[in-house]
Amino acid sequence: MTEAAVSVWQLRWRRLARDHVALAALAVLFTLYALCFSASWIEQWFGVTGIDTDLMSRFDPIDAQHWLGSDEAGRDEFTRLLRGGQVSLSIGLFAALGSSFVGTMIGATAGYFRGRIDMVLMRFTDFMLALPALPVLIILAALDLTKLGFSENFVRSGDAGYWRIVLIVTVLGWTTVARLVRAATLSLVEREFVLAARAQGASSWRVLWVHVLPNAVTPIIVATTLRMGGVILTESALSFLGVGIQPPSTSWGSMLTNAQELMASNPLLAVYPGAAILIAVIAINFVGDGLQSAFDPRADPH
Amino acid sequence: MGRFLASRLTGAGIVLLLKSFVIFALIGLMPGDPIDLMMNANPETTPEQMALLRAMYGLDLPITSRYWTWLTAAMHGDFGYSRIQHRPVLDIIIPALGNTLILTGAAFVISTILAVTLGTIAALKRGSWIDRIINLFAFAGISVPSFWLGLLMIYLFAVRLGWLPAGGMPRPEQGMGGMLAHLVMPVMTLVIVETGGLARYARAAMIEVLGQDYIRTARAKGLTDRRMLVRHALRNALIPVLTLVALQLGGLFSGAALTEAMFAWRGMGRLILEAILGNDYNLALVCLLFVTGTILIANIFADIAYTWLDPRISLGKRRR
């Protein structure tokens, strides 16, 4: 009992700091995000562009200016990868956060109010869970939004294409978090401190917000992290099939669609975007795994 | 048991009915309808003729009455025709189902055996370099986009080395060798993608079991490691693993859409993709319902398997 008292978050951070694999993965992930979101500066630095086509320099070899050569339309492959990464990585972040938010709301409501509300919400969760995910995603991605009353101009804009993917991946992705949060809430509302809060006249909202959710936050963080990897894989598959991100916008998945046709002559163009997806997702999964062990109270405290 | 099965089957039936409506409505919102497609074939069609055709086919009716017409026909065993292939839907689904079962079945058996083996080794050698390597491979499998893996394999084994066919179905006269040659790459892709998660799950289950008191008892009474492993540890660790495996059985019928598409394997997954992307509404709808139905049945089967493997749990009382 000579050790100074440490908060639970300090303890968790110390455990994570000893997990070299998770730290390395975290560093890789930060580097990827930083690189992708400074794409325009990098383009200026090298005097190249990942957006504008230049038919005089198609399939340029790798050199000091074009680190990964150039693609079939003369765009610099390296900065184009970074541009695609902006879309893929940000969709991963937004859709994972969106899924967690929806899942937390639904799970907490079901676990706190129980009874009929719980039954209806959980049946709904089961219903969503048993949908064949990829086909339904493709249908949702291909829906004709003008039939729902949106204007033609809006539907054709790049922003609509981007947020549509975020939205549909969120709509189908909240079930895991909902179940986790429901289970945590069910056990937490039985505890004395919740009873004490109720006895003091705290509202349901306050009990949930101040007493229940902060104690359920670690599984939510882990699930959100792991979900990011899943979202990036899903987005790449949809874009690869031609129903995701549409040109002129680009993502790692849509870059692979073009590269597939040039496989025989320029195989490297198909290697880069896939390798980028693999590196990003594997780093995310290692971070998620590291967080899970760091948050596990059964792990040894030292 | 009978009552449990009856209530679960009724529940699954209701879910299936709800899903059929949701999917029907969603497909109705996809771009174009059959009349648009007819007009593409004959640009001289006037708007009046199109309206007439829509009324003739009932496409001007509200979604609920169109759904009701479809449902009553389906209840009488009439699932309609494919718009593109001009054949009854069931005639198309059944051969695709056979192809899918060959592919997913092979991948399923191999990846389950591989995952349990790797998971057990990793758990027994916990913390060693072999555990780390297995973990790394598991993570790589979970994280790799399957279509990219397929793309690389096609380039390496078909384009560069010429060892294997790039895709497609074997012709009947090619016999067993042709079948195997066509199966190698898609099965490898599926195994790599599916083994990772299951191996990690098996490892966790095994570690949990190895920490139990009865394992210490078995060790203390002097059982050999091998006997302890097989009789006590593996048997108990397999319960959660097999439950997960049973849950994945439903996926066998839905096929592996991306992998089948990459290797031009004529299975259910590819059929569903083609039907959706090609506006073949009725085919897409029936395929999706069939797939959902098999998933629901597999879930019931998994619940039964769970109680059969672990007698401590009784049917009906188990909460999800």
Interface residues (C-beta under 8 A of the other chain):
Chain A: M122 D126 F127 A130 L131 P132 L134 P135 V136 I138 I139 L140 A142 L143 D144 K147 L148 G229 L233 S236 A237 F240 L241 G242 V243 G253 L256 Q260 M263 A264 P267 A270 V271 P273 G274 I277 L278 V281 I282 I284 N285 F286 D289
Chain B: V15 L18 K19 I23 L26 I27 L29 M30 P31 G32 F139 A140 I142 S143 V144 P145 F147 W148 L149 L151 L152 I154 Y155 V159 S254 A257 L258 A261 I272 L273 I276 L277 A284 L288 V291 T292 I295 L296 N299 R320
